Amino acid sequence: MANIPECVRRRMISDDLRDMFEATIQERVNRHLEVSPREITANHHFTKPLVECDLLYRDGYFYSTVMVAQSVAEGISRFVAERNGLGLGKKLIGPKIVDHLVDKKLISKEYEDAFNRLWETRNDLHHMNPEVGDICFLPLAKRSIQDLAAIEREIFAGSWSNDGRFNPTHPKYWDTREDGKMGAFLRLSP
């Protein structure tokens, strides 16, 4: 390809990408509809990876979906611990954080179960153990995205008032400015 002019190479790549997208559009639409992400969530350091996780699943990147879901779930759990003054720092990871949250009655059984399902394959994936080759990733990615959504719903839930204001169920997990406005991330398109 070194002898092909750049403008021709660009056109070839563009055509290939367009063809690949067209060939997979219905699968992507179906996966997007399966995920049906929340339209609004708090804007924190883990929000963009949280949103990206939905996109990874939609676009068929199942390994990455699972790994990002695991990481974001741990980040949200650590965030909940910090916002509740548990002072865990970085010394605890994964299920140990969630155990503390359960002990303090800060999360539901649904949250705990979702987190534990996400964590089941964490070490194999994180360390790329040979067992990764035996994992069927499409159903695991779908389950992971559903579990992450359950965690997100619980922590960042809220309702809309008649005057159009969003009222978080747990305001301490939202950053509210002095003027009463919250930092939010809106998902307005697929």
C-alpha positions in Angstrom: 0.0 0.0 0.0 3.0 2.3 0.3 2.8 3.1 -3.5 -0.9 4.0 -3.4 -1.5 7.8 -3.1 -2.9 8.9 0.3 -6.1 10.3 -1.3 -6.8 6.9 -2.8 -6.0 5.1 0.5 -8.3 7.4 2.3 -11.1 6.7 -0.1 -10.5 2.9 0.2 -10.6 3.1 4.0 -13.7 5.3 3.9 -15.5 2.8 1.6 -14.5 -0.1 3.7 -15.7 1.6 6.9 -19.0 2.5 5.3 -19.5 -1.0 4.0 -18.8 -2.5 7.4 -21.2 0.0 9.1 -23.9 -0.7 6.6 -23.5 -4.5 7.0 -23.8 -4.3 10.8 -26.4 -1.5 11.2 -29.3 -3.7 12.1 -27.3 -5.6 14.7 -26.2 -2.2 16.2 -29.8 -0.9 16.3 -30.9 -4.1 18.0 -28.2 -3.9 20.6 -28.9 -0.2 21.3 -32.5 -1.0 21.9 -31.5 -3.8 24.3 -29.4 -1.4 26.3 -31.9 1.6 26.5 -29.5 3.7 28.6 -30.7 6.3 31.1 -31.2 9.7 29.5 -29.6 11.6 32.4 -26.8 10.7 34.8 -24.6 12.6 37.2 -21.4 14.0 35.6 -18.4 12.5 37.4 -15.0 11.2 36.4 -16.5 7.8 35.5 -19.4 9.1 33.5 -17.8 9.1 30.0 -16.5 5.6 30.4 -20.0 4.6 31.6 -21.5 6.1 28.5 -18.8 4.6 26.3 -19.6 1.2 27.7 -23.1 1.4 26.1 -21.5 2.4 22.8 -19.0 -0.5 23.0 -21.8 -3.0 23.4 -23.9 -1.4 20.7 -21.0 -1.5 18.2 -20.1 -5.1 19.0 -17.0 -4.8 21.1 -17.9 -7.4 23.7 -14.6 -7.9 25.4 -14.2 -4.2 26.0 -17.8 -3.9 27.1 -17.2 -6.4 29.9 -13.9 -4.9 31.0 -15.1 -1.3 31.1 -18.3 -2.3 32.9 -16.2 -4.0 35.6 -14.0 -1.0 36.0 -16.9 1.6 36.0 -18.8 -0.5 38.6 -15.8 -0.5 40.8 -15.4 3.2 40.3 -19.0 3.9 41.2 -18.8 1.7 44.3 -15.6 3.6 45.5 -17.4 6.9 44.8 -20.4 5.8 46.9 -18.1 4.9 49.7 -16.3 8.2 49.5 -19.5 10.3 49.3 -20.7 8.5 52.5 -17.4 9.2 54.3 -16.2 5.6 54.7 -12.6 6.6 54.1 -11.7 3.5 52.3 -9.2 5.2 50.0 -7.6 2.9 47.5 -6.8 0.1 49.9 -9.9 -1.9 49.1 -10.9 -3.2 45.8 -14.0 -4.7 44.2 -16.2 -6.9 46.4 -14.5 -5.6 49.6 -15.8 -2.1 48.9 -19.3 -3.5 48.1 -19.2 -5.5 51.4 -18.7 -2.2 53.3 -21.5 -0.6 51.4 -23.8 -3.5 52.2 -22.8 -3.4 55.9 -23.7 0.3 56.0 -27.0 -0.4 54.2 -26.0 2.1 51.5 -26.8 -0.2 48.5 -29.5 -2.7 47.8 -29.3 -6.4 47.2 -29.9 -5.8 43.5 -26.8 -3.6 43.4 -24.7 -6.1 45.3 -25.8 -9.0 43.0 -25.2 -6.9 39.9 -21.7 -6.0 41.1 -20.8 -9.6 42.0 -21.9 -10.9 38.6 -19.7 -8.3 37.0 -16.8 -9.3 39.2 -17.0 -13.0 38.5 -14.8 -12.8 35.4 -12.8 -9.8 36.5 -9.5 -11.5 37.3 -9.5 -13.7 34.2 -10.1 -10.6 32.0 -7.9 -8.2 33.9 -4.9 -10.5 33.8 -5.8 -12.0 30.4 -5.7 -15.5 31.8 -6.1 -18.5 29.4 -9.7 -18.9 30.6 -10.6 -15.8 28.6 -10.5 -18.0 25.5 -13.4 -20.1 26.9 -15.8 -17.2 27.6 -18.7 -16.6 25.4 -18.6 -12.8 25.3 -21.9 -11.7 23.7 -24.2 -12.9 26.5 -21.6 -11.9 29.1 -21.4 -8.4 27.6 -25.2 -8.1 27.5 -25.4 -9.2 31.2 -22.6 -6.8 32.1 -24.3 -3.8 30.5 -27.5 -4.7 32.3 -25.8 -5.1 35.6 -24.0 -1.8 35.1 -27.3 -0.1 34.3 -28.8 -1.5 37.5 -26.0 0.0 39.5 -26.3 3.3 37.7 -30.1 3.4 38.1 -29.8 2.9 41.8 -27.2 5.5 42.5 -28.3 8.2 40.0 -32.0 7.7 40.0 -34.4 10.6 40.1 -37.7 11.9 38.8 -38.9 14.8 36.8 -41.2 17.4 38.5 -44.1 19.1 36.7 -42.0 22.2 36.2 -39.3 20.2 34.4 -36.7 19.9 37.2 -34.8 16.7 37.8 -35.0 15.6 41.4 -32.3 13.0 42.3 -33.3 10.3 44.7 -29.8 10.5 46.3 -28.7 14.2 46.0 -25.4 13.5 47.7 -24.3 11.6 44.6 -24.9 14.6 42.4 -22.7 17.7 42.4 -25.0 20.6 43.1 -23.6 24.2 42.7 -24.5 27.1 44.9 -27.2 28.2 42.4 -28.9 24.9 42.8 -28.0 23.5 39.4 -26.5 20.0 39.1 -23.7 18.7 36.9 -25.4 16.2 34.6 -24.6 14.2 31.5 -27.3 13.9 29.0 -27.6 11.0 26.5 -29.8 12.5 23.8 -28.9 10.3 20.9 -27.7 6.8 20.2 
